[in-house]
Amino acid sequence: MKTKLIIPKNIFSKIFLSELNLSNDFYVDISEAALISKKIIDDKNAIGLIPTMDLLTYKDLYVSSEIGVSFNALLSNSYIHFKDGQETVEEIFLKGDISSNEIVLSKILFKEFYDLDVKPVLIKNALPHQEDNLLIIGDENYEKELFLNGLSFAEEVIELISAPYVNFTLAGSSEEVIKNFSKNYKKNLQIGHTEKYEDLLKDLPAVSLDFISVNIQHIVFELEDQDLEGIKSLLQMPYYHGILKEILEIKFV
């Protein structure tokens, strides 16, 4: 039976996929980030790049200690956009491919850095007002060059935990399937990135392509010890903020 690899619909997953040599034993499903964990929890033949904070809910999933999507500097899948001239922030509107990462971590970031109790408000259908504080998740940041005026969410998280921000981690309900994928395909990831994405990301404006190419070294797919520490630190933050009663034990394989 073929193994299903489920990835979120964004630029960085597309780059990840382009650097793999998948055999006919696998097929790819592209999904909203928030739905991936639900799709793999009861499917032994499925693995997925899930938002790391999903592990707070899906505690029984096995997590690859070798493969994920980790940011270590400016490059990010999400950007914060503040309105001008405000003295305080009460709400932050989340727009795009929203996941548990942005919902949980936006509250923690504002509390840690500004001592503000901010309420995340999810936008699904209605358009936000231009004057709202926004956290935009996904490709819209690059399709419309919005990243130019935004604050890198990844950079903020990196400062918070003093470690890389593992935005997505490879997980599954079968330890054997995770190990098999890691063993057979981690070695097929390119050593370094091509830095040329004109064909792969051809729908993006030139400014966005240039930005991604210049900063592509700040995303890694082959996790190292510092990335694993980043995952652990991320999942400890809800405990320190009283959201959870105990620290999660991660089932790394």
Helices and strands as residue ranges (DSSP letters): E 3-8, H 11-18, E 26-31, G 33-35, H 36-40, E 46-51, G 52-56, E 62-71, E 78-81, E 91-96, H 100-114, E 119-123, E 134-137, H 140-143, G 146-149, E 151-152, H 153-161, E 165-172, H 175-185, G 186-188, H 206-215, G 216-218, E 219-222, H 225-240, E 251-252
